[in-house]
């Protein structure tokens, strides 16, 4: 039984299961409950990312040096350009969703279908772009060396420009065999072998006197770099990473342990191992939300074409899925800001 309020003229129910608190239907309230709970989940992920980043700030990769690819522009460095384009497309899809909801309020089925279609296209472009970004992140571009102590070594020339392993690694007459489960003890196995061995990288480095090793340590300003006698100041003046002299580079490379190409959940060529872990988890979790939203939008889109909501005399379902889509877009703004920009 619901509580009642007695007035001079009538007896009015304040809550009996049929009223709409705050002017929202049951479906809208449940969507808001889901959004709040999901927002707390993403907040926890981003907080963990921020804590890990500032704990390992000196070895954290620089996004401008990691996300430099742009489709059909191979070899051209375009730092963050494609990520910015992806963000714009997703935000624009949120605008088309607003237009679809507004058209639904006016019972304009044709416009609802048109703007829903544009929203779906924007979502598909974003998910496809994220998959393309993952592919480049996993494949890598330059390669690096991991030392026995776990330090990551990258390579640059006299001008501080990155040099890929493929540009200088030697070819040695050695045979390498990948450990497989059927050949190892206790069914042990190892990942696929890198393109080059440590010996080939070391031999190529010795043959190229203009090469230097760049460590994963970040210098916050030039003053800090000048205070370190191990840094070649002529090379590191305009760089954020520590560039060693030729002698220091050779000493560091003598402790090489394995060749790292691209990124996975174990190690990556960009810097701190946690960077790849958070990248895969946070962007993958958000990408799953976008993909789910696209699927839901497709279902709603076909319902619009079939006239389902005209028969119900309301387009509230479009409004509810619009709330979810706006939430996904807003989350990406925070992911983009904290993961790529800060």
URJO-V791028 format. One record per run of one state. SS is the DSSP state (A for helix, B for strand, O for the rest). FROM is the first residue (numbers start at 1). TO is the last residue. If there is no record, write none. Layout:
ss=<SS:SS>
from=<FROM:FROM>
to=<TO:TO>
//
This chain:
ss=<O:B:O:B:O:A:O:A:O:A:O:A:O:A:O:A:O:B:O:B:O:B:O:A:O:A:O:A:O:B:O:A:O:B:O:A:O:B:O:A:O:B:O:B:O:B:O:A:O:A:O:A:O>
from=<1:3:7:11:16:21:24:26:56:57:60:63:67:81:106:109:140:144:148:152:157:162:163:165:168:185:188:198:208:212:219:222:227:231:232:233:237:241:245:246:254:256:261:263:264:268:269:273:306:308:313:316:342>
to=<2:6:10:15:20:23:25:55:56:59:62:66:80:105:108:139:143:147:151:156:161:162:164:167:184:187:197:207:211:218:221:226:230:231:232:236:240:244:245:253:255:260:262:263:267:268:272:305:307:312:315:341:342>
//
